[in-house]
Amino acid sequence: MKLIFLGPPGAGKGTQAAGVSAHLGVPHISTGDMFRSAIQNQTPTGIEAKKYLDAGELVPDSVTIAMVKERLSMDDARNGYLLDGFPRTVDQAIALDEISAPDAVVDIDVPDERLMSRLTGRRICGKCHGTFHVSKLTDEHTCPICGGELYQRSDDHPDTISTRLKAYHASTEPLIGYYKGLGKLRQVNGDSQLEDVFKAILATLE
């Protein structure tokens, strides 16, 4: 099965994608992992992408699309894939349709106010690198596992999250309409327990 996961920052795409890909036996391909792998293996597109990244520039669509094509041609993706983080725009979606069109697209829907609460409350341990939420902590400055100091990532600050959500709504949300028009969109409520969201995803795919 060929799948795409959509959803705003903090919706839990990565966590759900890892579980669903293992359940279906297809590779979970995130954009970040794909870039790191291509650069590490020094593939032609990896070398090209590194030039832009080293210069602090955005990697052009043409390079990203070539990298996706390269990744989907690998043996482990022969029976399907689960893409997380690609496509980000309708233009990229159209390009993917020409390479290997998805069977279904899962949109994990979570209201902005819940995302803000989830992300601004996230804390990371500087020692063991565990991730926690202030709502589950008795001391939001101390790691409950190792006693290390907890900190808030810079991209979890309210202003940064607001900017990320605006960018998502502007560029990625149109994909929802695109795939809905193709009859491939499956929407699930992501504002629930992880296990419930996982079950809802599998149910809508069946």
C-alpha positions in Angstrom: 0.0 0.0 0.0 1.2 3.5 -0.9 0.3 6.1 1.8 0.8 9.7 2.6 0.4 11.2 6.1 -0.7 14.8 6.4 -1.2 16.9 9.5 0.1 20.1 11.2 3.2 20.2 13.5 2.4 18.4 16.7 -0.3 16.2 15.2 1.7 13.1 15.9 2.4 12.1 12.3 5.8 10.6 13.0 4.6 8.5 15.9 1.6 7.2 14.0 3.5 6.6 10.8 6.1 4.5 12.5 3.3 2.2 13.9 1.3 2.0 10.7 4.3 1.3 8.5 5.4 -1.6 10.8 1.8 -2.9 10.8 1.6 -2.8 7.0 5.2 -3.9 6.3 6.1 -0.8 4.2 8.9 1.7 4.8 8.2 4.9 6.8 10.0 7.6 4.7 10.2 11.0 6.3 11.7 13.9 4.4 14.4 14.5 7.0 15.5 10.8 7.1 15.5 10.7 3.3 17.7 13.8 3.1 20.1 12.5 5.7 20.4 9.1 4.0 21.0 10.5 0.5 23.7 12.9 1.8 25.3 10.2 3.9 25.3 7.7 0.9 26.5 10.5 -1.4 23.9 9.8 -4.0 23.8 12.4 -6.9 20.7 14.1 -5.4 22.2 14.0 -1.9 25.3 15.8 -3.1 23.1 18.4 -4.9 20.9 18.9 -1.8 23.9 19.3 0.5 25.1 22.3 -1.5 21.8 24.1 -0.7 21.7 23.0 2.9 25.3 24.0 3.6 24.5 27.4 2.2 21.4 27.7 4.5 19.1 27.7 1.5 15.8 25.8 0.9 16.3 22.8 -1.3 14.5 23.4 -4.7 11.4 21.2 -5.5 13.3 19.7 -8.5 16.0 18.3 -6.2 13.6 17.1 -3.5 11.4 15.4 -6.1 14.4 13.7 -7.6 15.4 12.4 -4.2 11.9 11.0 -3.6 12.0 9.2 -7.0 15.4 7.8 -6.0 14.2 6.6 -2.6 10.9 5.0 -4.0 13.0 3.1 -6.5 14.7 1.1 -3.7 13.8 -2.5 -3.1 12.2 -2.0 0.3 9.6 0.4 -1.3 8.6 -2.1 -4.0 5.4 -3.1 -2.2 4.5 0.3 -1.0 5.6 3.2 1.2 4.4 5.6 3.8 5.5 9.2 3.1 5.7 11.7 6.0 6.6 15.3 5.2 6.2 14.9 1.4 4.5 16.2 -0.5 4.2 19.7 1.1 2.6 21.5 -1.9 0.2 20.6 -4.7 3.0 20.9 -7.2 4.9 18.3 -5.3 1.8 16.1 -5.2 1.4 16.3 -8.9 5.0 15.3 -9.4 4.5 12.3 -7.0 1.5 11.2 -9.0 3.8 10.8 -12.0 6.4 8.9 -10.0 4.3 6.6 -7.9 0.7 7.7 -7.1 -0.5 7.1 -3.5 -3.4 4.7 -2.8 -4.7 6.8 0.1 -3.8 10.0 2.1 -4.4 10.1 5.8 -5.0 13.6 7.3 -4.5 13.6 11.1 -6.7 16.6 12.1 -6.0 18.4 15.4 -7.4 21.9 16.2 -4.7 24.7 16.4 -5.4 25.5 20.1 -4.7 21.8 21.1 -1.5 21.8 19.0 -0.4 25.0 20.8 -1.0 23.4 24.2 0.8 20.2 23.2 3.9 21.9 21.8 4.3 24.7 24.3 4.0 22.2 27.1 6.7 19.9 25.7 10.0 19.6 27.7 13.2 17.8 26.8 15.7 16.4 29.2 19.2 17.6 28.5 20.7 14.5 30.0 18.7 11.5 28.8 16.9 13.3 25.9 13.5 12.1 27.1 10.4 14.0 26.0 7.7 15.0 28.5 4.7 17.3 28.9 4.3 19.7 31.7 0.7 18.4 32.4 2.3 15.0 33.4 5.1 16.5 35.5 5.2 17.3 39.2 8.3 19.4 38.6 8.6 20.9 35.1 12.3 21.6 35.6 13.5 18.2 36.6 13.5 14.9 34.5 11.4 12.2 36.3 13.6 9.5 34.8 17.2 10.6 35.4 16.9 13.8 37.4 18.5 15.9 34.6 17.4 19.4 33.8 14.4 19.9 31.5 14.4 22.6 28.8 12.0 23.9 26.2 13.1 23.8 22.6 13.2 27.1 20.8 10.8 25.9 18.1 8.3 25.1 20.9 7.9 28.7 21.9 4.4 30.1 21.2 5.5 32.7 18.5 7.5 30.0 16.6 4.6 27.5 16.8 2.2 30.2 15.5 4.5 30.8 12.6 4.8 27.1 11.8 1.0 26.6 11.9 0.5 29.6 9.5 3.0 28.2 7.1 1.3 24.8 7.2 -2.2 26.3 6.6 -0.8 28.4 3.7 1.2 25.8 1.8 0.3 22.3 2.9 -3.4 22.5 3.7 -4.4 22.9 0.0 -3.2 19.3 -0.4 -6.3 18.3 1.6 -8.5 19.7 -1.1 -6.4 18.2 -3.9 -6.6 14.6 -2.5 -10.2 15.0 -1.6 -10.9 15.8 -5.2 -9.1 12.6 -6.2 -11.2 10.6 -3.7 -8.1 9.5 -1.8 -8.4 11.5 1.4 -9.1 9.8 4.7 -9.5 12.1 7.7 -9.1 11.0 11.3 -9.4 12.9 14.6 -5.9 13.3 16.0 -7.2 14.9 19.2 -7.3 11.7 21.1 -5.1 9.0 22.8 -2.3 7.6 20.6 -3.8 4.1 20.6 -7.3 5.4 19.6 -5.8 7.5 16.7 -3.8 4.4 15.6 -7.0 2.3 15.5 -8.9 5.0 13.7 -6.2 5.1 11.0 -6.2 1.4 10.4 -10.0 1.3 10.4 -10.2 4.0 7.7 -7.6 2.3 5.6 -9.5 -1.0 5.7 
